[in-house]
Amino acid sequence: MAAEKIVNEGSATATLDGSDLTEAGIDASELVEHFQLMRLIRAFDACLPELYTKGIVRGSTHAAIGQEAVAVGACAALRPLDYITSTHRGHGHTIAKGAGVRRMMAELLGRVDGYCRGRGGSMHIADFSVGMLGANGIVGGGFALAGGAALSSLLLKQDRVALCFFGEGAINQGAFHEVSNMAGIWNLPLVLVCENNHWAMSARVEEMTAGGDLAGRAAAYGFPGTSVDGMDVVAVRTEVSRAVERARSGGGPSLVVAECFRFEGHFSGDQMLYRDKADLELWRNRDPIVLLRERLLTQGLADENELATIERRCDDEVREALEWAKLSPTPDPETVADDLHS
């Protein structure tokens, strides 16, 4: 599929303009907060290549630059006690759900003040206090966790929804089909959010997924599947809100496919030699942060000074988090067996 067609199709799905903000239940202050969160996520992920190159962070790190609107829009549709599960590319999801960048950075650096006391690293951050059940280095590893959380909410009558983030590469995993089937049978309060960034490592989605219609797969399990412009935070929030309300009211699961794009490589150090630069440029013209910034200015919801101040604060917050994390000690080798259960 040509890059122009992909971008145009993404632009055509469930995108809202300013006149629809009231209908979507979003006020100006919330939209500014969405901008701040998206910009904070961008600042956090933007520092990963340098940390990787300097050896400050060990192991792979995976930036979600370009996908911030999906994380923020989807999590904005949730309540604080709702659950999410994430992927190896999960920093944005974690921040959007309410985790702090200090402890996240400490976890990346393998320090004891990290969310998992330095034992999880970039791909395994979790913060149960905000309902973030964990990023996962296993492709599709979050399906069963989210399904289990949704089942527990149903059995315990907790009125909590579980939302599972995953990439389009994971939609071909057996766990997707198994959990979707179970969720459909048991009417679980589960929302499946597929971040279709069009690249599973170095393979195009068109080359790896039969049928072409990712959202259409939900029909096989008897629940709705929709596609949304993943570069538009308002559109994402609106579509995911519908799915969350359906789940919370007893209507069962839904699949939301967010059409987005990752601007950087699969991991820090990936030179993206497999990509067409023209494709990338087309998508960069729909940078979700730039689009939201322009919307705020054009509609008079914020002024240039306010947004510039937010941008500086986000950069400063990430820099401060890095310096704080560097001061945190590394784990004592004597504690290596702590938290292990036989």
N, C-alpha and C positions, 0 to 999 in steps of 0.2 A: 504494500500500500504506500502511495506517495506521501511524503511528509506533509505536503499541503492539505491532502485529504484528511489525514489524522488530526491536524491542528484545527481544521474547519469543523470536523465532526465534534471535536472536544468543545469548541466554542458554541456549537449549536445545542448542547445538552444542558437543560435546566439552569441556564445562566440568568441571573436576575439583575435588573437595573435599579437605580436609586428609588424609583417610584414604588418598588416592591418591598422596600425595607420594612415599612409598617406592617404590611401583610405577613412578612416573615417573622414579625415579632422582635425585630432587632432595632435598638435605638443607636443614636450617634456615639454615645459613650462606649457601648459594647463594641462597635466597629473599630473605634480607636484602640480599645483593649486587644482586639484581634490583631490589629496592626503591630502593637507592641509585642505580643507573644510571637507572631511570625518573625518579626525582626530579631527577637532574642534567640529564637531557634536558628535563624540564619547566622547570627554572630557566633553561636556555639559551634555549629558545624563548620564554619569558615576557618576556624583555628586548627582543625584536625590535621590538614596536610603538614603544617609546620611542626606540630607536636610529633607526628609520625616520623618526619624527616630527621628531627633532632633526637629521636629515640626516647622522648619523654613518655610517650605512650607506646607500649609494647603490644604486638599483635595487630590484627586488622581493625580498622575503623571504617565505618560506612556512613557517609554524609547523605542527607536527604535534601540538599539544596535544590530548590525548585518545587518541592512537595509540601511546603509549609502550610498551604491552605487546607490540605486534606486533614492534617493533624489537628489544626486549630478549629476548623469548622466542625469536624466530627466530635471532638471532645467538648465543644461548646454546646452540643445537643444533649450532653449527659449531665446527670446529677453528681455531686461529689462522691456519693457512696456507690455509684455504678462502677463496674469493672471494665478494664481494657486488658488485652494481651497484645504484644507487639512483635517485632521482627528483629533481625540483625541490624536493621536501619531504623532504630527506634528512639533516638535522642529527642526528636520532635514530638513524638507521641508522649513521651515521659514528661517533657516540659509542659506540653499543652494540658496534661491531666493534673498538673499542679506540683510536680516535683521541683526542687530547688537546684539551680545550676552549680552551687558550691559542692554539694555532696555528689552530684553527677560527675563533676570534673574530678573530684577526689577518687571516685570509682574508676574512671578512665585511667588515672595515674597509678592505680593499684594501691591506694592508701587506706588506712584503717578508718578514716572518717567518711569513706564512701558509703553509698547506700547498702552495699553488700560487703562492707568492711574490706574492700579491695580484692575480693575473691571472684567477682563476676566479670569486671571489666566492661568494655563498651557494649558487648553483645548480650549482656545478661543483667542489666540494671533492673531493679524492681523496687517499688515503694508501695507496700500494701496499705499504708495509711491514706493514700489518695486513690486506692483501687487499681493501681498499676501492678498487675500480677506478674509482669516480667517481660523483658525483651528475650529473644530466643535465637541462638545461633543455628538452630535446625530449621531448614526451610519448611514452613507449614507447621512448626512446632507449637504455635499458639492456638490451633484449632481445638484440640482436645481440652486444653486448659480453659478456654472461653466456654466451650460446651459444658464442661463440668461446673464452672461458675454459674452459668445460666440454669443448669439443672438444680444446683443447690438453692438458688434464689427461688425457683419454683416450688421445691419441696418444703423449704422453710418459710415460704410466703413472705419474703423480704422486700418485694417490690423493687428489686435491683435488676438492671439490664446489663448484659455482658456484650462488649463490642470487641471484635477480633480484627485487628489490622493485618493485612497480608499483601504480598505482591502478586502480580499476575503470573509469575513463575510458579508460585505455590498453588495456583488453582488446579494444577494437574496432579497434585499430590493425592494419594489415596485418602489421607486424613480429611481433606476438604469434603470428599464425597461421603465418607462415613459419618462425619459430624453433621453435615447438611441433612443427610437422611434421618439421623437420630433426632435432630432439632425439628425437622418437619413432622415426624411421627409424634413426638412428645410435646409439640407446640412450645418450644423453649423460648424464653425472652432473650434471643440472640440476634445481634446485628453483625453481619459479615461485611467488612469494608475492604474492598480490593483496590489497592493503589496501583493502577495500571500505568506504570511509568515507561512501558513499551520496551524495556530491556531487562531480561533475566540474565544477569551477568553480561555476556557479550552476544546474546542471542535475541533477535527480534521476536516479539510476541506472535507475529504472523507466522513465524517459522516453527513455533513450538506448541501452538494451541489450535486444535482442530475446531472447525465450526465458525470461528471468528467472533461470535457474539458471547462475550463473557457473562454479561448480565442474564442472558437467556438460559444459562445453566440452572438458574434457580427454579425454573419451571418444572424440571425433572423431579424436584423434591416438594412441589406443591406450595411454594411461597414466592413472593414478588422479587423480581430482580430489576434494578434500574441503573441507568448510566447518568453520570453528572459531570459537569466541567470541574475537574479537580484543581484548576488554576483560579477558581473563584470561591473565596471563603464563604460568601453568603450563600451561594448555590449549594455548596457542600453541607453547610449547617442546616439549610432548609430541607434537603433531601434526607439527610441522616436523622433529623428531628422527626420526620414522618415515620421512618423505620423504628426509631426508639419508642415513639408513642404507640405504634402498633404492638411492639413487644411488651411494653409496660401494661397495656390494656388487655393482654391476653390473646392478642392476634397472632402471636408466633413470630418466627424468624423472618429476616429479609436479607437480601444481598444488594449492596450498593457498590457499583464500580466507578471509581473516580479516575477520570482520564487526566493524567498528569505527566510529568517528565522530570527525570533527574538530570541536572545540569552538569554534574561532575561524574567521575568514573565510578565503577562498582565499589571500589575500595580506595583508600589513600595509596597513591602510587600508580593507579591505573591510568595509562596515557590515552585511553579511548581511541586507539588506532583503528578499531573496528567501526567507528562512527563516521557518518557523512556530516561534514561541518555545516552544510546548508540546512540539514534537518535540525541540528542543534540551534542554529541561528533563528529559525522559524519559531521554535519553542521559547527561546530567550526573549523574543518580542512579546511573549505572554507571561513574563515573570509575575508570579502571584503577588509579590510584595509591591512591585511597581504598579500593577493594576489597582491594588487596594489603595495605595498612596494617591494615585491619580483620582480615584473615586472620592476619597475624602476631601481632596482639594477642590475638585470640580463641583461637588455638591455642597461645599461650604461647611463640612462637618468638622474640619480641622484646618489650621493654617500652617504655612511653611515652617515657622519658628517652632510650633508645637511638635511637628513631626520630626524636625531636625533634632530637637531636644530628646525625643524618645530614642532616636537612632544613636545618639551619643551615649545615653544612659545604658542602652543595651550593650554597646561595645565595652563600656566601662565595667558593667556588671560581669561580663565574661572574663575580662582581664583580671578583675579582682578575684573572681572565683578560681582562676588558674593560680594566682599567687597564694591564695589561701590553701589550695590543695597541695601545693608544693611544700608547705610547712607541715602538713600532716605526715606522721611517720608511716613507714611501711610495716606490714604485719610481722609480728614475731614468728619466726619459723616454728617455735614450740607450739603455736596454736594451729598448726596445719590441720589437725584432726578435729578441731572444734566445728560444731554444727553438722558433723557427719553422723548419720544414724544407720545402724545395722538392723 
